[in-house]
Amino acid sequence: MTDESTTILYRPVGEHELALIHASGDTAFPLRLSWQPIFYPVLNEEYARQIASQWNARDGKRGYVTRFAVRSAYLAQYDVHTVGSAIHQEYWIPAERLDEFNAQIVGRIEVIAEYMPTD
């Protein structure tokens, strides 16, 4: 018997990244740019909302929070990194392993929040 338990993760994204997610049929995150060595899904919705509203929704652009499930057994190989307070937790997935990560997503990536620019 295999363990099919999943972990719910969140990813704050901007308009361009969301368009690429939609182009995949809402099943995969786009490859990282050359200057982005890691993909960092976050463990807490509040943290994802902070990033989407404070960073992605700037300069006339919108920010979004996505939610998705990943096989827990796959995530077990990665450490959780806390990068601020207790809610600021994320996984660091090496960019070169993003295709492998995407293959571990169960179901669709869904948008759960949208933020308008504040400036």
C-alpha positions, 0 to 999 in steps of 0.5 A: 500500500502506498502513502497518498497523503498530501500536504497543502501548500500556497504560492504567491504569484503575479499576473505573468506566473498565473498566466503560465499556470493557467496555460498548464491547465492549472497543474504545474508551476513555470520553470524558474528564470536563470536568476531564480535558483529556488522555487519556494512554496509556503506552508501558511496561507497568511504568509502567502497573502502577505507576499501577494498583497505587499510584493506581487500587487505593486506597480500597477499589477495584481497579486494572487495566492494559489493553493495546491496539494503535494504528496507528503512523501515527496516533500519529506526529502526537503527541510522547512525553512523559517525566514521570519516569524513562525508563519514565514515557513517555506520549502526551498525546491531547487529550480532544476527539480521543479519538473519533478516537484510539479509531477507530485502535485495532486489535483489542480492549482487553485487561486484563492485570493486576488490583490489589486495594486495599492499604489 
